[in-house]
Amino acid sequence: MPAVVLVGAQWGDEGKGKIIDYLAAEADVVVRYQGGNNAGHTVWAGGRQFKLRLIPSGILYPGTICVIGHGVVVDPRVLVEELDYLERQGVDTSGLRISPAAHLILPYHVALDEAEEDRKGAGRIGTTRRGIGPAYMDKFARVGLRVEDLLEEEVFLEKLAAQVAEKNALLERVYGLPPFKVEEIAAAYLPLAERIRPYVANTVTIVSEAVESGKNVLFEGAQGTLLDIDFGTYPYVTASHPIAGGACVGAGIGPTAIDRVIGVVKAYTSRVGEGPFPTELHDEVGQWIRERGQEYGTVTGRPRRIGWLDLVMVRYARRLSSLTDLALTRLDTLAGLDRIKVCVAYRDRETGEETREFPIGLRALARMEPVYVEMEGWGEEVARATRYEELPAAARRYVELVEEVAGVPVSILGIGYDRQQTIHRRPIFVPRGR
């Protein structure tokens, strides 16, 4: 099974970084296919913590090729900062490859992101203010600058001048903000071109040849299913496609090349930003889970909203991405609770009808209240287990309920932060013996 796509099956922050890192041990190529530095992956390896925002987690394994694909939007400053950070940690970054067609995030994108969020006030959607949305807007308006442009000074300056003139008119006349100067942006960004240049390559060819030759290729998305621009809880979504189909357009492969799709599910639910959240907890239990799980954004540090596991959502993610496997993370976080609830259906507050289908649209979702199954908790810690059979009986019943309701086998269990704290129930890749 050489080509595997890994997606978040909730609102993001499911622990994808750990699972990607774990699977990358047997991957030859790891491909990031969408998003930008608005999403972070936190990885624990060898007792050390690594916080990554753009570079695929596979970079921690020497010899693994790590690709930033067409579908990613790249802030060159953040990318260079991350390269420098990894190299200070002794990590070899020579395996990184960057698509020349990846779009750039520039200072005016960040300014517009912040200005628009501030303008909306109570109606804000909760962006990370990193310029992601405005960069994607330029991409689809066909006026964006790409990595290839940054590498050609004359081209970069010409395109930059046109965009600065347009964006300054918007910043000054609509938002009353100071304008940008082409010279200042160029002075800050052109030197970054030489730092990035050695990594730029034809990533479509690299990925395609790896898949065609039977190598193990892992595709990683940022964010989660319910933040997909089309299928998420719009407008409280990201500006790209975290679902498995996003791997095709963001990396440049056809759907028949994908062998398996793994959905990463946290043992409870969390989200940042605004919007309906049927299982959200506003009590001491929610606060206890937040603190025990250190549920604060990798990039922003924002506290995450916490709720019980919502399997209606997971079933929806299964359909959207044709999930073949689940990776259930943070099982250790729930250890210590006497009782645990799991949402298995919704009830419409207006009609009283129950459904196991995820509704389309915010108004429909806002009418839904969770229908719970309440289960016995597991008081003992699970982080030292090395086999599924070593988990407490109550924890195993929890896993089996997830499989039954979601209709997908749980092939990987995360029981702690470190890559070693993982129970692998079914093989994903052909072992490479690294």
N, C-alpha and C positions, 0 to 999 in steps of 0.2 A: 504494500500500500504506500507508494512513494509520495503522493501529493495530498497533504492534509491541511485543511483550513480550520483555524481556531477562532471562534467568535465569542463575544460576551453575550449571554442569553438574558441579561437583565438590563439595568440602566447604566452599565459600566461599573468599574471598580470591583469586579468579581474575583480578582486575583489572577487575571490573565498572565501577568508578568511571571509569576511563579510557575504556572503550567507551561508557558512558552519556554522558560528557562529549562524546565525539567525535560521537555520533549526535544529541545535543541541539542541535548547530549547525543542524540541519534540522528540529527538532521545534518545534511550536507549544505543546505541553503535555507536561510530564514528570510522571509519577505514581509516587509511592512507595506500594506497596500492602500491605506487611507488615513485621514486625520492629520493632525499636526502636533505641535507641542502643547496642545490643550489637554492632552492625556498623558499620564505617566505610568510607567511600570516599575514597581518596587521589587527588587530581587535580593534574596539573601543567599549568599554562597560562601562557604568556608567561614562562617561566622561574621562575614562582612555584608553590609547593606549597599546596594547599588540602586540609584534612582535614575531611570532612563526616561527620556521624553520623546526622542525621535529615532534613535539608533535601535535596531532590533536586539532583543535580549540575547540572541545567539552570539553576540560579539564577545561574550565572556568565555566562549569555547574556542581556543586557537584552531585555526584551520577551517572554521565555518564561514561561508560566504554570507554576508548580511546585506540585504537589498532594501533601499528606500525607493519605492516604485513611483510610477507616474501619478498615482492618485493621492500622494501625500503632498501637503503644502509645507514648505520648508522655510523657517526663519534662519537665515545664514548665521546670525549672531548666536542663536541658541545651539545650532549644530556645531559650530566651532567650540563653543563653551563645553559642550558635551564631549567632543573629541579630546579637548585638553583635560577635562575631568577624568575620563577613562585612562588616558595615558599617564596621568599623575598617580593613578591607582595601579599602574603596572599592567594595564590591559592592552594587548596588541590590537590596534584598530585597522590593520592592513587589509582585513577581509571585507571592509565596508565598500559597497558599490551604490552610487546615487544616480537615479535617472536624470538625464539632462532635460527631460520634459516635466519634471516636478516643478510646480509653481512656487514662486517666492512670496513670503510674507515680508512686507516692508513697513517702515515706521508709520506711514499714513494709514495702513490697514489697522494697526493697533489703535491709533487715535480715533478712527472712525468707529471701531468696535466699542471703545469706551464711551464715546459721545452718544452713540445710539442707545446703549444701555442706560446711561444717565437720563436721556431724554424720555425714555419710557416710564421711568419712575416705578410705581407699583406694578406696572404691566411688563416689567423687564422679564426676559426669558432665562436669565442666569448664565450668560456666557462667561467664559474664563477671561475675557478681555485680552486675549492674545492675538487678535486679528485674524482668526481662522475664517469666520464667516465672510468678512469683506474680501479676503484673498480668494475664496471660492467664488464669490460674486464676480470678481474681475476675470476669473478663469472662464466662467460661462458667458460673460459678456465679451469674451475674446479680446480682452485688452491687458491680460495679466502678463507679468514678466516671469520667465522660467529660469531654471538653473543655467541652461545653455546661454541665456542672455547675459548673465552675470560674468561669464567667462570671456565675453567679447566686449571690451571697454566701450568702443564706439556705439555698438548696438545698445548696450545697457544705458548709456547716457542719453541716447536719442529717445528710447522708449520711456525711460525714467522721467525725462523732461515733459513728455506729453501727459503722463499720468499725474505728475506733481501739479501741473497746471490745472488739471481737471479736479483733482482731490482738494487742492487749496480753495477753489471756488466753493466747493461744498462745505469745507471746514469753516471758512470765513463767513459765508453768507447764511448758511443754515444753522451752524452751531456756535458761531461767534468765537472761534478758536484761532490761534495764530497759525500762519502758513508754514509749510516746510520749504527748505531751500535745497535745490538739486545738488549744489556743491557739497553741502554738509552730508547728505545721504551718500553721495558718491565717495566722499572721503572716508566714511565709516565702512562702506560695504565693498568697495572694489578691492581693498587689501585682503578681504576674506576669500576672494575668488581663488587666490593662489593656494590657500589652505585647503580648499575644497577640491580643486582641480584634479589631483591625483586619484580621487575616488569616483569621479564621474565616468560612467560606462553605459553601454547599450544593455540595459537591464532586461529588456524583453528577450533578447537573445540568450542572456545568461540563464534566465528562469526557464525559458522554453527548452533549451538544450539539457538543462538539469532534469526536467520532468521527462523528456523524451528518452533520456539515457537511463531512466529508472532510479535516479538518485532520490534520497529522502528530502522532500521540500516541504517546509512548514510556512504557511501564510498566516500572518498575524494582523488582526484589525485592532484599532483603538476604539474606545467607548464601548457601547453595548447595543443590542438589538433595538431596545425601546428608545434609542436616540437616533435611529436611522431617519434620514431626511424625509423619506416617503412613508415608511411603515412604523415609525416611532410615534411618541405622544406629541405630535406637532401642535404648536410651534416650539415646544420645549425640547428641541432636538439639536443635533449637530448638523453640519452642512455637507455631510458626505454619507457614504453607505457602509456602516460597520457589518452588515449581514454578509453571508458567504458569497452572494452574488457580487459584492463589491470587490472581491479578490480578482474576479475575471477582468473587470475594467480597470482596476487600480494597479494590477501587476502585469496584465497582458497575456492571460491564458484563457482557453476556452473551457466551458463548464464540464465537458466530458473528460478533461484532464484531472479533475478533482476526484480522489478516491474516497475520502472520508472527511466529515465535518464534525468537529468537537465543539460543543457548547459549554462554556464555563459558567457555572452557577454557584453563587455563594449560598451557604446554608441558611442564610436569611436574606433580606433585601435591603439595598441602600440606594440612595440617589442624591445628587446635588442639583441645585437649581430649583425652579418652580414647577408647578403642575400637579395633577391629581396623583395620589399614592394610596391605593385602597387599603393596604395592610400597615400603613405607617403607625408607629408607636409614639405616643406623646407622654409616656409615663417613665417611671424609674427603671423599668425593664429595658426600654429603648436606650436610655442613657447608659445603663450597665453594659449593654452590648456594644454601644459606641466606644466606650472607654476601654473595654476589654479587647475589642477588635482594632483599636486605634484608627477609628473611621474618620480620618481627616485627609483631604485631598493631597495627592503626591505633588501636584503642580501648584495648587492654590493654598493649601492648608485649611480650606474651608471644612467645617464639620459637616458630615454627611447625614442626611435624614435616614432613619432606621425603621425597618418594619419586619414582620414575619415573612418567611419564604412564601412566595406567590407562584404556585404551580400553574395557574391559568396563564400567566405570563410566559412561563417556560414552555408550555405546550404551543403557544403562539410562536415563540422563537424556533421551536422544532420544525414547524411548518414552513416558516419563512426561509430557513437555511438548510432544510432537509437534514437535520442533525442525525448523525449515526451513533454518537457517543456523548456522554456528559462527563465533565470533570467537576466534581462537587468539592468546593473549597471551604475553608474556615469552619470545619466541623468542630475543631478544638475550641473555637470562640464560645460556642453554646454550652460547653461543659460547665456544670455547676448550676444550671437552671433546673428547678424541680419539674416544671411543666413547660412544654413547647407547643406552639401552634403552627399549623401549616394550612395555607389557603388552598383549597381544592376546587372551589367554584366561586362565582359571584352571585349576589342577589340584587336585582334591580329594586331600588328603594321605592320607585313609583308604582311598579306593576306587581312586585313581589315574586316575579319569575326568577328562577335560578338558571344559570348558564355556565358552561365550562369553556365558552369561547371568549376571547379577548375582544372587546368592542372597538369599533373604529370611531375615532373622534373624542375630543376632550369632554364634551358635554355628556356623552354616553358613559364614558369611564367615570366621570364624577358622580354619576347616579349609583355606581356599583358599591356594594359593601361586601366584605369577604365572608365566605362560608368556610369555617375552620374545622379541621380535625385536630383535636387536642391529644397530645402524646406525652408519655412519661419522659422526663429528661434523663440525662446521664450525669451523675454527680462526679464520677471520676474523670481524670484527665485522659485524653486519647493520644497525646502528642508522641508518646513513646512506642505506640503500636507499630509493628513492622508488617503485619499481615491483617487482612480483613477480619479474620476469625478472632483476632485479639481485641477487637473493638468491643465495648460494652454491648449487651444485647439490645438495649434501648437505642443506641446509636445505629446499630445494624437495621433495626426496624425503621428508623428514620430514612436511611438510604433506600430501603426496599419500597417505602411509600413513594419516594421521589421517582423511582423507576416505574412503579405501577401507574401513577397518575400522569407523568410526563410521557410515558411510552417509549423511553430511551434508556439503554443500560448505562449505569454509572461505571465507567471504565477506570477513572482516576479519582482518588480521594486525597484532598489536601488536609493535613492534620497539624500543620504548624507552618511557620514562615520559611524555614530553611528548605532547600531543594531536597534534602534527604528525608524530610518529614512528609513523605508522599507514599501512598499505597497504590500500586499499579495492578489493577485487577485483570485487565485484558491488554494485550500488546497493541500498540498503535503503529509503530514503524518496524521495518525489518532491522534488527540490531546490526550496528556497524562495528561493534566491539571496540569503541574508542575508550 
